[in-house]
Amino acid sequence: MAVAHLIKHRPTTDKSSEQKPTPTWIVVVSALLLGIPLALCCTLLLML
C-alpha cells in the first residue's frame, strides 16, 4: 500500500523539481570544469 502511495505522489514531486532553478551543485561543477582549465592556461601564459 505504501508503494502505491509513493507512486501516486511521484508526478507532483517531478513537477515541483522541474519548476525549481538549476541545483547549486550543477553550477559549482560547471564553474570548476570551466575555471580550472582557464586558470591553468593563465598560469602557463604567465610562466612563459
CHARMM-style PDB file with segment names, atoms N, HN, CA, C and O in Angstrom:
ATOM      1  N   MET     1       0.840  -1.207   0.000  1.00  0.00      PROA
ATOM      2  CA  MET     1       0.000   0.000   0.000  1.00  0.00      PROA
ATOM      3  C   MET     1       0.875   1.257   0.000  1.00  0.00      PROA
ATOM      4  O   MET     1       0.559   2.241  -0.670  1.00  0.00      PROA
ATOM      5  N   ALA     2       1.968   1.217   0.750  1.00  0.00      PROA
ATOM      6  HN  ALA     2       2.224   0.418   1.294  1.00  0.00      PROA
ATOM      7  CA  ALA     2       2.833   2.391   0.811  1.00  0.00      PROA
ATOM      8  C   ALA     2       3.496   2.663  -0.531  1.00  0.00      PROA
ATOM      9  O   ALA     2       3.707   3.817  -0.905  1.00  0.00      PROA
ATOM     10  N   VAL     3       3.826   1.589  -1.257  1.00  0.00      PROA
ATOM     11  HN  VAL     3       3.655   0.652  -0.954  1.00  0.00      PROA
ATOM     12  CA  VAL     3       4.478   1.772  -2.566  1.00  0.00      PROA
ATOM     13  C   VAL     3       3.540   2.483  -3.530  1.00  0.00      PROA
ATOM     14  O   VAL     3       3.952   3.402  -4.238  1.00  0.00      PROA
ATOM     15  N   ALA     4       2.274   2.058  -3.560  1.00  0.00      PROA
ATOM     16  HN  ALA     4       1.939   1.311  -2.985  1.00  0.00      PROA
ATOM     17  CA  ALA     4       1.292   2.708  -4.430  1.00  0.00      PROA
ATOM     18  C   ALA     4       1.114   4.170  -4.024  1.00  0.00      PROA
ATOM     19  O   ALA     4       0.951   5.042  -4.877  1.00  0.00      PROA
ATOM     20  N   HSD     5       1.148   4.431  -2.721  1.00  0.00      PROA
ATOM     21  HN  HSD     5       1.281   3.722  -2.028  1.00  0.00      PROA
ATOM     22  CA  HSD     5       1.013   5.801  -2.231  1.00  0.00      PROA
ATOM     23  C   HSD     5       2.177   6.657  -2.739  1.00  0.00      PROA
ATOM     24  O   HSD     5       1.974   7.802  -3.141  1.00  0.00      PROA
ATOM     25  N   LEU     6       3.401   6.102  -2.721  1.00  0.00      PROA
ATOM     26  HN  LEU     6       3.566   5.172  -2.394  1.00  0.00      PROA
ATOM     27  CA  LEU     6       4.561   6.842  -3.199  1.00  0.00      PROA
ATOM     28  C   LEU     6       4.484   7.070  -4.701  1.00  0.00      PROA
ATOM     29  O   LEU     6       4.821   8.150  -5.187  1.00  0.00      PROA
ATOM     30  N   ILE     7       4.037   6.046  -5.444  1.00  0.00      PROA
ATOM     31  HN  ILE     7       3.763   5.169  -5.049  1.00  0.00      PROA
ATOM     32  CA  ILE     7       3.944   6.175  -6.898  1.00  0.00      PROA
ATOM     33  C   ILE     7       2.925   7.255  -7.267  1.00  0.00      PROA
ATOM     34  O   ILE     7       3.127   7.996  -8.229  1.00  0.00      PROA
ATOM     35  N   LYS     8       1.833   7.346  -6.506  1.00  0.00      PROA
ATOM     36  HN  LYS     8       1.669   6.744  -5.725  1.00  0.00      PROA
ATOM     37  CA  LYS     8       0.833   8.381  -6.793  1.00  0.00      PROA
ATOM     38  C   LYS     8       1.406   9.773  -6.598  1.00  0.00      PROA
ATOM     39  O   LYS     8       1.058  10.699  -7.331  1.00  0.00      PROA
ATOM     40  N   HSD     9       2.279   9.927  -5.619  1.00  0.00      PROA
ATOM     41  HN  HSD     9       2.562   9.176  -5.023  1.00  0.00      PROA
ATOM     42  CA  HSD     9       2.818  11.254  -5.315  1.00  0.00      PROA
ATOM     43  C   HSD     9       4.056  11.593  -6.140  1.00  0.00      PROA
ATOM     44  O   HSD     9       4.558  12.714  -6.052  1.00  0.00      PROA
ATOM     45  N   ARG    10       4.555  10.661  -6.933  1.00  0.00      PROA
ATOM     46  HN  ARG    10       4.148   9.750  -7.004  1.00  0.00      PROA
ATOM     47  CA  ARG    10       5.756  10.936  -7.718  1.00  0.00      PROA
ATOM     48  C   ARG    10       5.575  12.050  -8.752  1.00  0.00      PROA
ATOM     49  O   ARG    10       6.437  12.925  -8.833  1.00  0.00      PROA
ATOM     50  N   PRO    11       4.488  12.065  -9.556  1.00  0.00      PROA
ATOM     51  CA  PRO    11       4.351  13.123 -10.566  1.00  0.00      PROA
ATOM     52  C   PRO    11       4.372  14.523  -9.967  1.00  0.00      PROA
ATOM     53  O   PRO    11       4.925  15.440 -10.572  1.00  0.00      PROA
ATOM     54  N   THR    12       3.779  14.705  -8.787  1.00  0.00      PROA
ATOM     55  HN  THR    12       3.330  13.959  -8.295  1.00  0.00      PROA
ATOM     56  CA  THR    12       3.755  16.029  -8.179  1.00  0.00      PROA
ATOM     57  C   THR    12       5.173  16.459  -7.808  1.00  0.00      PROA
ATOM     58  O   THR    12       5.535  17.620  -8.000  1.00  0.00      PROA
ATOM     59  N   THR    13       5.978  15.536  -7.278  1.00  0.00      PROA
ATOM     60  HN  THR    13       5.684  14.593  -7.122  1.00  0.00      PROA
ATOM     61  CA  THR    13       7.350  15.883  -6.923  1.00  0.00      PROA
ATOM     62  C   THR    13       8.164  16.183  -8.177  1.00  0.00      PROA
ATOM     63  O   THR    13       9.023  17.064  -8.162  1.00  0.00      PROA
ATOM     64  N   ASP    14       7.897  15.447  -9.276  1.00  0.00      PROA
ATOM     65  HN  ASP    14       7.199  14.731  -9.289  1.00  0.00      PROA
ATOM     66  CA  ASP    14       8.617  15.714 -10.525  1.00  0.00      PROA
ATOM     67  C   ASP    14       8.292  17.114 -11.036  1.00  0.00      PROA
ATOM     68  O   ASP    14       9.181  17.834 -11.491  1.00  0.00      PROA
ATOM     69  N   LYS    15       7.007  17.504 -10.959  1.00  0.00      PROA
ATOM     70  HN  LYS    15       6.285  16.919 -10.589  1.00  0.00      PROA
ATOM     71  CA  LYS    15       6.621  18.831 -11.439  1.00  0.00      PROA
ATOM     72  C   LYS    15       7.293  19.922 -10.606  1.00  0.00      PROA
ATOM     73  O   LYS    15       7.777  20.915 -11.150  1.00  0.00      PROA
ATOM     74  N   SER    16       7.321  19.732  -9.286  1.00  0.00      PROA
ATOM     75  HN  SER    16       6.928  18.925  -8.845  1.00  0.00      PROA
ATOM     76  CA  SER    16       7.919  20.746  -8.422  1.00  0.00      PROA
ATOM     77  C   SER    16       9.426  20.843  -8.678  1.00  0.00      PROA
ATOM     78  O   SER    16       9.996  21.933  -8.629  1.00  0.00      PROA
ATOM     79  N   SER    17      10.074  19.693  -8.953  1.00  0.00      PROA
ATOM     80  HN  SER    17       9.611  18.808  -8.992  1.00  0.00      PROA
ATOM     81  CA  SER    17      11.513  19.713  -9.210  1.00  0.00      PROA
ATOM     82  C   SER    17      11.804  20.372 -10.559  1.00  0.00      PROA
ATOM     83  O   SER    17      12.843  21.011 -10.720  1.00  0.00      PROA
ATOM     84  N   GLU    18      10.890  20.221 -11.537  1.00  0.00      PROA
ATOM     85  HN  GLU    18      10.046  19.702 -11.406  1.00  0.00      PROA
ATOM     86  CA  GLU    18      11.098  20.853 -12.833  1.00  0.00      PROA
ATOM     87  C   GLU    18      10.997  22.371 -12.729  1.00  0.00      PROA
ATOM     88  O   GLU    18      11.706  23.097 -13.425  1.00  0.00      PROA
ATOM     89  N   GLN    19      10.103  22.851 -11.847  1.00  0.00      PROA
ATOM     90  HN  GLN    19       9.527  22.261 -11.281  1.00  0.00      PROA
ATOM     91  CA  GLN    19       9.914  24.288 -11.702  1.00  0.00      PROA
ATOM     92  C   GLN    19      11.095  24.948 -10.988  1.00  0.00      PROA
ATOM     93  O   GLN    19      11.350  26.138 -11.175  1.00  0.00      PROA
ATOM     94  N   LYS    20      11.811  24.180 -10.174  1.00  0.00      PROA
ATOM     95  HN  LYS    20      11.605  23.214 -10.022  1.00  0.00      PROA
ATOM     96  CA  LYS    20      12.945  24.756  -9.440  1.00  0.00      PROA
ATOM     97  C   LYS    20      14.057  25.157 -10.411  1.00  0.00      PROA
ATOM     98  O   LYS    20      14.187  24.553 -11.476  1.00  0.00      PROA
ATOM     99  N   PRO    21      14.872  26.180 -10.057  1.00  0.00      PROA
ATOM    100  CA  PRO    21      16.030  26.521 -10.877  1.00  0.00      PROA
ATOM    101  C   PRO    21      17.088  25.430 -10.797  1.00  0.00      PROA
ATOM    102  O   PRO    21      16.957  24.475 -10.033  1.00  0.00      PROA
ATOM    103  N   THR    22      18.133  25.586 -11.594  1.00  0.00      PROA
ATOM    104  HN  THR    22      18.240  26.363 -12.215  1.00  0.00      PROA
ATOM    105  CA  THR    22      19.167  24.549 -11.627  1.00  0.00      PROA
ATOM    106  C   THR    22      19.814  24.409 -10.254  1.00  0.00      PROA
ATOM    107  O   THR    22      20.067  25.419  -9.596  1.00  0.00      PROA
ATOM    108  N   PRO    23      20.088  23.185  -9.802  1.00  0.00      PROA
ATOM    109  CA  PRO    23      20.713  22.974  -8.487  1.00  0.00      PROA
ATOM    110  C   PRO    23      22.068  23.660  -8.397  1.00  0.00      PROA
ATOM    111  O   PRO    23      22.752  23.849  -9.403  1.00  0.00      PROA
ATOM    112  N   THR    24      22.443  24.027  -7.183  1.00  0.00      PROA
ATOM    113  HN  THR    24      21.888  23.874  -6.366  1.00  0.00      PROA
ATOM    114  CA  THR    24      23.702  24.753  -6.988  1.00  0.00      PROA
ATOM    115  C   THR    24      24.897  23.877  -7.333  1.00  0.00      PROA
ATOM    116  O   THR    24      25.908  24.382  -7.821  1.00  0.00      PROA
ATOM    117  N   TRP    25      24.797  22.553  -7.084  1.00  0.00      PROA
ATOM    118  HN  TRP    25      23.975  22.143  -6.687  1.00  0.00      PROA
ATOM    119  CA  TRP    25      25.965  21.693  -7.334  1.00  0.00      PROA
ATOM    120  C   TRP    25      26.262  21.617  -8.817  1.00  0.00      PROA
ATOM    121  O   TRP    25      27.423  21.467  -9.199  1.00  0.00      PROA
ATOM    122  N   ILE    26      25.239  21.716  -9.672  1.00  0.00      PROA
ATOM    123  HN  ILE    26      24.297  21.837  -9.361  1.00  0.00      PROA
ATOM    124  CA  ILE    26      25.495  21.710 -11.119  1.00  0.00      PROA
ATOM    125  C   ILE    26      26.258  22.974 -11.503  1.00  0.00      PROA
ATOM    126  O   ILE    26      27.184  22.926 -12.313  1.00  0.00      PROA
ATOM    127  N   VAL    27      25.863  24.108 -10.918  1.00  0.00      PROA
ATOM    128  HN  VAL    27      25.111  24.147 -10.260  1.00  0.00      PROA
ATOM    129  CA  VAL    27      26.545  25.371 -11.201  1.00  0.00      PROA
ATOM    130  C   VAL    27      27.991  25.307 -10.731  1.00  0.00      PROA
ATOM    131  O   VAL    27      28.902  25.757 -11.427  1.00  0.00      PROA
ATOM    132  N   VAL    28      28.194  24.740  -9.532  1.00  0.00      PROA
ATOM    133  HN  VAL    28      27.455  24.375  -8.967  1.00  0.00      PROA
ATOM    134  CA  VAL    28      29.554  24.649  -8.974  1.00  0.00      PROA
ATOM    135  C   VAL    28      30.419  23.749  -9.844  1.00  0.00      PROA
ATOM    136  O   VAL    28      31.563  24.089 -10.144  1.00  0.00      PROA
ATOM    137  N   VAL    29      29.877  22.598 -10.253  1.00  0.00      PROA
ATOM    138  HN  VAL    29      28.948  22.322 -10.009  1.00  0.00      PROA
ATOM    139  CA  VAL    29      30.660  21.657 -11.066  1.00  0.00      PROA
ATOM    140  C   VAL    29      31.009  22.279 -12.410  1.00  0.00      PROA
ATOM    141  O   VAL    29      32.146  22.170 -12.870  1.00  0.00      PROA
ATOM    142  N   SER    30      30.038  22.930 -13.040  1.00  0.00      PROA
ATOM    143  HN  SER    30      29.115  23.019 -12.667  1.00  0.00      PROA
ATOM    144  CA  SER    30      30.306  23.557 -14.340  1.00  0.00      PROA
ATOM    145  C   SER    30      31.333  24.685 -14.190  1.00  0.00      PROA
ATOM    146  O   SER    30      32.202  24.858 -15.045  1.00  0.00      PROA
ATOM    147  N   ALA    31      31.226  25.450 -13.095  1.00  0.00      PROA
ATOM    148  HN  ALA    31      30.521  25.310 -12.401  1.00  0.00      PROA
ATOM    149  CA  ALA    31      32.187  26.527 -12.864  1.00  0.00      PROA
ATOM    150  C   ALA    31      33.589  25.967 -12.665  1.00  0.00      PROA
ATOM    151  O   ALA    31      34.562  26.529 -13.168  1.00  0.00      PROA
ATOM    152  N   LEU    32      33.695  24.850 -11.926  1.00  0.00      PROA
ATOM    153  HN  LEU    32      32.904  24.393 -11.518  1.00  0.00      PROA
ATOM    154  CA  LEU    32      35.008  24.235 -11.725  1.00  0.00      PROA
ATOM    155  C   LEU    32      35.565  23.694 -13.041  1.00  0.00      PROA
ATOM    156  O   LEU    32      36.746  23.867 -13.343  1.00  0.00      PROA
ATOM    157  N   LEU    33      34.701  23.035 -13.823  1.00  0.00      PROA
ATOM    158  HN  LEU    33      33.742  22.894 -13.578  1.00  0.00      PROA
ATOM    159  CA  LEU    33      35.159  22.456 -15.092  1.00  0.00      PROA
ATOM    160  C   LEU    33      35.617  23.555 -16.042  1.00  0.00      PROA
ATOM    161  O   LEU    33      36.564  23.355 -16.803  1.00  0.00      PROA
ATOM    162  N   LEU    34      34.962  24.711 -16.010  1.00  0.00      PROA
ATOM    163  HN  LEU    34      34.193  24.873 -15.392  1.00  0.00      PROA
ATOM    164  CA  LEU    34      35.361  25.809 -16.882  1.00  0.00      PROA
ATOM    165  C   LEU    34      36.535  26.586 -16.281  1.00  0.00      PROA
ATOM    166  O   LEU    34      37.415  27.053 -17.004  1.00  0.00      PROA
ATOM    167  N   GLY    35      36.538  26.718 -14.961  1.00  0.00      PROA
ATOM    168  HN  GLY    35      35.823  26.338 -14.374  1.00  0.00      PROA
ATOM    169  CA  GLY    35      37.529  27.576 -14.308  1.00  0.00      PROA
ATOM    170  C   GLY    35      38.914  26.956 -14.227  1.00  0.00      PROA
ATOM    171  O   GLY    35      39.913  27.656 -14.387  1.00  0.00      PROA
ATOM    172  N   ILE    36      38.989  25.653 -13.980  1.00  0.00      PROA
ATOM    173  HN  ILE    36      38.177  25.084 -13.849  1.00  0.00      PROA
ATOM    174  CA  ILE    36      40.296  25.011 -13.812  1.00  0.00      PROA
ATOM    175  C   ILE    36      41.133  25.099 -15.097  1.00  0.00      PROA
ATOM    176  O   ILE    36      42.295  25.497 -15.020  1.00  0.00      PROA
ATOM    177  N   PRO    37      40.597  24.749 -16.269  1.00  0.00      PROA
ATOM    178  CA  PRO    37      41.404  24.893 -17.494  1.00  0.00      PROA
ATOM    179  C   PRO    37      41.800  26.341 -17.761  1.00  0.00      PROA
ATOM    180  O   PRO    37      42.914  26.608 -18.210  1.00  0.00      PROA
ATOM    181  N   LEU    38      40.888  27.281 -17.485  1.00  0.00      PROA
ATOM    182  HN  LEU    38      39.983  27.064 -17.120  1.00  0.00      PROA
ATOM    183  CA  LEU    38      41.218  28.685 -17.689  1.00  0.00      PROA
ATOM    184  C   LEU    38      42.348  29.113 -16.763  1.00  0.00      PROA
ATOM    185  O   LEU    38      43.260  29.829 -17.179  1.00  0.00      PROA
ATOM    186  N   ALA    39      42.291  28.673 -15.500  1.00  0.00      PROA
ATOM    187  HN  ALA    39      41.551  28.092 -15.162  1.00  0.00      PROA
ATOM    188  CA  ALA    39      43.347  29.016 -14.545  1.00  0.00      PROA
ATOM    189  C   ALA    39      44.676  28.406 -14.984  1.00  0.00      PROA
ATOM    190  O   ALA    39      45.719  29.054 -14.891  1.00  0.00      PROA
ATOM    191  N   LEU    40      44.641  27.160 -15.462  1.00  0.00      PROA
ATOM    192  HN  LEU    40      43.794  26.633 -15.537  1.00  0.00      PROA
ATOM    193  CA  LEU    40      45.873  26.524 -15.929  1.00  0.00      PROA
ATOM    194  C   LEU    40      46.445  27.264 -17.126  1.00  0.00      PROA
ATOM    195  O   LEU    40      47.657  27.463 -17.204  1.00  0.00      PROA
ATOM    196  N   CYS    41      45.605  27.670 -18.050  1.00  0.00      PROA
ATOM    197  HN  CYS    41      44.620  27.508 -17.987  1.00  0.00      PROA
ATOM    198  CA  CYS    41      46.088  28.415 -19.220  1.00  0.00      PROA
ATOM    199  C   CYS    41      46.704  29.741 -18.799  1.00  0.00      PROA
ATOM    200  O   CYS    41      47.752  30.136 -19.309  1.00  0.00      PROA
ATOM    201  N   CYS    42      46.049  30.427 -17.866  1.00  0.00      PROA
ATOM    202  HN  CYS    42      45.198  30.107 -17.452  1.00  0.00      PROA
ATOM    203  CA  CYS    42      46.572  31.717 -17.408  1.00  0.00      PROA
ATOM    204  C   CYS    42      47.926  31.535 -16.739  1.00  0.00      PROA
ATOM    205  O   CYS    42      48.844  32.318 -16.982  1.00  0.00      PROA
ATOM    206  N   THR    43      48.063  30.516 -15.899  1.00  0.00      PROA
ATOM    207  HN  THR    43      47.317  29.880 -15.701  1.00  0.00      PROA
ATOM    208  CA  THR    43      49.345  30.298 -15.222  1.00  0.00      PROA
ATOM    209  C   THR    43      50.426  29.929 -16.227  1.00  0.00      PROA
ATOM    210  O   THR    43      51.568  30.369 -16.099  1.00  0.00      PROA
ATOM    211  N   LEU    44      50.077  29.128 -17.221  1.00  0.00      PROA
ATOM    212  HN  LEU    44      49.149  28.770 -17.326  1.00  0.00      PROA
ATOM    213  CA  LEU    44      51.061  28.760 -18.246  1.00  0.00      PROA
ATOM    214  C   LEU    44      51.489  29.979 -19.045  1.00  0.00      PROA
ATOM    215  O   LEU    44      52.669  30.134 -19.359  1.00  0.00      PROA
ATOM    216  N   LEU    45      50.539  30.847 -19.377  1.00  0.00      PROA
ATOM    217  HN  LEU    45      49.580  30.721 -19.122  1.00  0.00      PROA
ATOM    218  CA  LEU    45      50.880  32.057 -20.135  1.00  0.00      PROA
ATOM    219  C   LEU    45      51.756  32.978 -19.300  1.00  0.00      PROA
ATOM    220  O   LEU    45      52.690  33.585 -19.825  1.00  0.00      PROA
ATOM    221  N   LEU    46      51.466  33.092 -17.993  1.00  0.00      PROA
ATOM    222  HN  LEU    46      50.708  32.599 -17.566  1.00  0.00      PROA
ATOM    223  CA  LEU    46      52.274  33.948 -17.132  1.00  0.00      PROA
ATOM    224  C   LEU    46      53.679  33.382 -16.959  1.00  0.00      PROA
ATOM    225  O   LEU    46      54.647  34.134 -16.849  1.00  0.00      PROA
ATOM    226  N   MET    47      53.787  32.053 -16.934  1.00  0.00      PROA
ATOM    227  HN  MET    47      53.001  31.442 -17.023  1.00  0.00      PROA
ATOM    228  CA  MET    47      55.096  31.432 -16.751  1.00  0.00      PROA
ATOM    229  C   MET    47      55.953  31.578 -18.002  1.00  0.00      PROA
ATOM    230  O   MET    47      57.180  31.605 -17.898  1.00  0.00      PROA
ATOM    231  N   LEU    48      55.348  31.672 -19.172  1.00  0.00      PROA
ATOM    232  HN  LEU    48      54.352  31.651 -19.256  1.00  0.00      PROA
ATOM    233  CA  LEU    48      56.132  31.758 -20.412  1.00  0.00      PROA
ATOM    234  C   LEU    48      56.877  33.057 -20.544  1.00  0.00      PROA
ATOM    235  OT1 LEU    48      57.577  33.270 -21.534  1.00  0.00      PROA
TER     236      LEU     48
END
